[in-house]
Amino acid sequence: MVITTNAGLWRYNIGDTVKFTSLSPHRIKISGRTKHFINAFGEEVIIENAEAAVTRACELTGAVIDNFTAAPIYLQKIKARGT
């Protein structure tokens, strides 16, 4: 979300992502922060989607999670023998 003047001469990027919950009347919900993206390969997984996935996994498995961290795993290239 970017806050700006009506003339557009000044702007400030507050770093939040928003989701429109209604178009008439206009209503938005703060859905995450731009700094909370996992963007290893351009997929831009936002915190809201990650939390929804963890919640669903807990419902299906009966797990209880108090806190979690998510990060990409980069696989190493396996060198062919003799090279």
Beta strands, then each sheet from edge to edge (+ up, - down):
strand 1: 2-4
strand 2: 11-13
strand 3: 16-23
strand 4: 26-33
sheet 1: 1+ 2-
sheet 2: 3+ 4-
end
